[in-house]
Amino acid sequence: EAVVMGLSATHFSNPHGMHAKRHYSNARDLAKLSSIAMRASSLFREIVNTQSHSTHLFNNRVGGPARPVVWTNTNVLLGEEGYEGVKTGNTPAAQFCLSSQYRDPITA
């Protein structure tokens, strides 16, 4: 599907993006993929722009105690005017990565 989306320097070997043989991409293709995803789904946009989310995890036992947890997005640009999420992460092979987009609030 990468070729269908015009991602000429990308080959995905798995759906989660962790390092694998023959799994590669470049900044241009990731920017293109991010743009496609941001346009395709308002739910995707909402999720990747979420700075933090609170919920409760429940024990497997019936009636077990709930434990509050907070998920915090590592994208420090979120909250800056015009910046929108998409993906942060790091692996030993790729090191630190960020895919985001900026929409000028004046011209958008």
Secondary structure, DSSP 8 states (H G I E B T S, - for coil): -TTTTT-TT-B-SSSS----TT-B--HHHHHHHHHHHHHH-HHHHHHHT-SEEEEEEE-SSTT--EEEEEEE---TTTTSTTEEEEEEEEETTTEEEEEEEE--TTT-
